[in-house]
Amino acid sequence: MKSPFGLPLVQAFEIAVTKSGRDSKVLHSFYRKEDGSFLAFFEEPEAPFEFKPQRDFDLHIALEVSSGFLRDMKTKGEAAGIDTRGVSDHGFIDSIYFRDPNGYVIELAAKRALA
């Protein structure tokens, strides 16, 4: 199984008791990035999070990708009707931005070749 960004699911398990001894029902999942690091998520259906409208600079995550992947994901996001912004020129990287279903920003950033 892969995430929408093509990251493979490596492991998922339920946390039934927290380290502090509190009963819990949480799914903890890990997706592997190309460099061998992981992006991890917690899902706790019995404790829904109260989302609020987000501004452009609130709560976002940036992931490093290749230039080709950046272009491919921009095309894919636009074709899927996802709010896709960029390419933004930051001088040393180029970035595109998506909003997840809760309004949070996901940034994909590709390093530029050094001059």
C-alpha positions in Angstrom: 0.0 0.0 0.0 1.2 3.5 -0.8 0.3 7.0 0.3 -1.0 9.5 -2.2 2.6 10.8 -2.5 3.8 7.3 -3.5 5.4 6.6 -0.1 5.2 2.8 0.7 3.5 1.8 3.9 6.2 0.0 6.0 4.4 -0.7 9.3 1.2 0.0 11.1 0.1 -1.1 14.5 -2.5 -0.3 17.2 -1.4 1.4 20.4 -3.8 -0.1 23.1 -2.0 1.4 26.1 0.1 4.6 26.1 3.5 4.8 27.8 1.8 6.6 30.7 -0.6 3.7 31.1 -3.7 5.3 29.6 -6.0 3.0 27.6 -6.0 4.0 24.0 -7.1 2.9 20.5 -4.7 4.6 18.2 -3.4 3.4 14.8 0.3 4.3 14.3 1.5 4.1 10.7 4.9 4.6 9.1 5.6 5.5 5.4 9.2 5.3 4.1 10.7 8.2 2.2 13.3 7.6 -0.6 16.2 8.6 1.7 15.2 5.9 4.2 13.6 8.2 6.7 9.9 7.8 7.7 6.8 9.9 7.8 4.6 8.7 10.7 0.9 9.3 11.4 -1.4 8.7 14.4 -5.1 8.1 13.9 -7.4 8.1 17.0 -11.0 7.8 15.8 -12.4 8.1 19.3 -10.8 11.5 19.9 -11.7 13.6 16.8 -9.6 16.7 16.3 -11.4 20.0 16.0 -10.2 21.5 12.8 -10.3 25.3 12.2 -9.8 27.2 8.9 -6.1 27.6 8.3 -4.2 30.5 6.8 -1.4 29.9 4.3 1.4 29.9 7.0 -0.4 27.7 9.6 0.6 24.2 10.4 2.3 22.7 7.3 4.9 20.1 6.5 7.5 20.2 3.8 8.9 17.1 2.1 12.0 17.0 -0.1 11.4 15.5 -3.5 13.2 15.4 -6.9 12.5 18.1 -9.5 10.8 15.5 -11.7 8.6 14.2 -8.9 7.7 17.9 -8.1 6.5 18.5 -11.7 4.6 15.1 -11.8 2.8 15.8 -8.5 1.8 19.3 -9.7 0.3 17.9 -12.8 -1.4 15.1 -10.8 -2.8 17.5 -8.2 -4.2 19.9 -10.8 -5.8 17.0 -12.8 -7.4 15.7 -9.6 -8.9 19.1 -8.8 -6.8 19.6 -5.6 -6.0 23.1 -4.6 -2.4 23.2 -6.0 -0.2 26.2 -5.8 3.3 27.0 -7.2 5.8 26.4 -8.4 7.3 28.9 -5.9 10.9 30.1 -6.4 12.7 30.2 -3.1 16.1 30.7 -4.6 17.6 27.4 -3.4 14.5 25.3 -3.8 11.3 25.2 -5.8 8.1 24.3 -4.0 4.5 23.4 -4.7 1.7 23.4 -2.1 -1.4 21.3 -1.6 -4.2 21.5 0.9 -5.2 18.3 2.5 -9.0 17.6 3.2 -8.7 19.5 6.5 -7.1 22.6 5.0 -3.6 22.0 6.2 -0.7 22.7 3.7 1.6 20.0 2.4 4.7 21.4 0.7 6.8 19.5 -1.8 10.3 21.0 -2.2 13.0 20.2 -4.8 16.5 21.4 -4.3 18.1 23.3 -7.2 21.4 22.4 -8.7 24.2 24.5 -7.0 25.6 27.2 -9.3 
